[in-house]
Amino acid sequence: MGWRVMLMLTACCGFLAGCASQAPDAAAPALTEVNGPTDAIAATPPEPEVLAFPEGTLLALLTAEVAGYRGDYQYALDQYLLEAEKTLDPGVAARVTRLAAYMKADDKLYQAASLWVQADPESLEAHQFLADQLVKRALYVDALKTMQTIDRLGGEAQFDYFAYRVGQMTLKDRQALLVGLDEMLVVNPNEPQVLFSKAALLEALGEGQAALETANALLRLKPDELNFIILKANLLSDLNQKRAARALLSEQLVRNPDQPRLRLLLARLLFEAQAFSDARAQYQMLHEIRPEDGEILFALAMLSIEQEDFSQARRHLGRLVRTDQRVNQAQYYLGLVAEKTGDVALALREFAKVNGGYEYLSAQGRIVELISVNQSLEDARAHLAEKKLAHKGLRAQFDLIEGQLLSRVDAKDALFKHLDEAIEAQADDIPLLYFRAMSGQKYDRLDILERDLKQVLALDPDNADAMNALGYTLADQTDRYDEAYVLIEKALSLKPDEPAFIDSMGWVLYRLNRYEEAIDYLELAFEQFPNDEVAAHLGEVLWQSGKTRRAKRVWKEALSETPDSTFLQSVVKRFLGS
């Protein structure tokens, strides 16, 4: 044996003797970060009471130590782990845990930390390592128990971590964690981190009002805590108390104007509320602070387009392109701006620069529309033919664009010929089948609609849109009301909050002479989505129920919003004769 190896073995013996112990020194400093191989292999804890290792263990540990000094960390890790399993010695378990952390070997780290906790249940550091690994493995309930032990041992448990992972949890985990957090709050009802995670869990479980009450409790404890303010604003928005959410954010910004996260959330809420001037003012303030921020530049561009300030829109979109942010989105909207300002040639050039992302197919749709209007339908179809050859994987999408183009120009025969050929080549393409079904509806071909929607449902039995479309058509254009009801009922069970489905249920109930139930559904649909077709339906059912004054009021108000609606004009003419 060489003299250098002998020196290393001599140096190792001090550590190895310290490993074989009954328990570590309670006063030993915790090593929570592993900075390099020297920390991982050579750190020497204080000497505890020494016991003999089992036969063969000392030699195995010496071998592992030598391998570590030589840089063969994987061998050292594997050897240490074997001996930790055999001996359940706290020192060996701690050593292999730190080495696994340095090597970022998470699988071995989880195993090692579990052994360390088993060997030394009172080690704060062991529980900290284990909690981190449990969270990484989405074992959230076990992680909570481990964090509770960390808290008991005087460590920083970070119970708010669950709030940030709630979207990745199963329903079962959310429910179990909520029970665990509630148990903790019985002992300490004012623990902010626990309350924060509880609010997030309640929100994810659909208990928005209870979550809001918890958020209020948090703000009573810490009125200026940014995350708690944002939580409450989001909860108010989710509970459709959007004005209150905006008021909360505005009030907080008056008190502390240098909070970009609050201002950004307020700007988004104003945008959603279509308070475009106010939203633009907020985004402009953010832009002055963060002039290169892509989200802010894009929002300002959209608001500029909405307010027909096209020069500013071009400036913001151009900045996005130059800074390589949201390039395809920016090019697409540069094309739209050029189209809106009547520069067809520029629009075509800008749309052609979109070479990927969600906007690519939309850009191609605008290109063929511009070509068909400014050149010819044949040229537009020729452009699509070229694209199909160049991008064979997108053929179905280009076929759909071509079908939409033919439908817009009312080329009925060419439309069905094209769709028949496209579907023959791609028989299982649901969007193409659905579009042909809707084309059948447009041209009063109920046979095509029914055939294709049934084929969609054969391919995708839970396609709620197909169920609703078929059910509504059967209710509206046939006397197969019972069949229609079954389809709409199932569609509504899959998407209970979809206004179009609620309207369909109201309509089929009307056809079944269940007027009062129909009115309930139609009023709910109109409240959620007050468009002309729902207004026409609601007015008709109210009229047939003898509530003619209410019917007239619904029709009158809807006509003031959409005076050109064929739905409203038809129903008013039938019942009022004008």
Secondary structure by P-SEA (a helix, b strand, c coil): ccaaaaaaaaaaaaaaaaaccccccccccccccccccccccccccccccccccccaaaaaaaaaaaaaaacaaaaaaaaaaaaaaacccaaaaaaaaaaaaaacaaaaaaaaaaaaaaaccccaaaaaaaaaaaaaacaaaaaaaaaaaaaaacccccccccccccccccaaaaaaaaaaaaaaaaaccccaaaaaaaaaaaaaacaaaaaaaaaaaaaaaccccaaaaaaaaaaaaaacaaaaaaaaaaaaaaaccccaaaaaaaaaaaaaacaaaaaaaaaaaaaaaccccaaaaaaaaaaaaaacaaaaaaaaaaaaaaaccaaaaaaaaaaaaaaaacaaaaaaaaaaacccccaaaaaaaaaaaaaaaaccaaaaaaaaaaaaaacccaaaaaaaaaaaaaaaacaaaaaaaaaaaaaaaccccaaaaaaaaaaaaaacaaaaaaaaaaaaaaacccaaaaaaaaaaaaaccccaaaaaaaaaaaaaaaccccaaaaaaaaaaaaaacaaaaaaaaaaaaaaacccaaaaaaaaaaaaaacaaaaaaaaaaaaaaaccccaaaaaaaaacccc
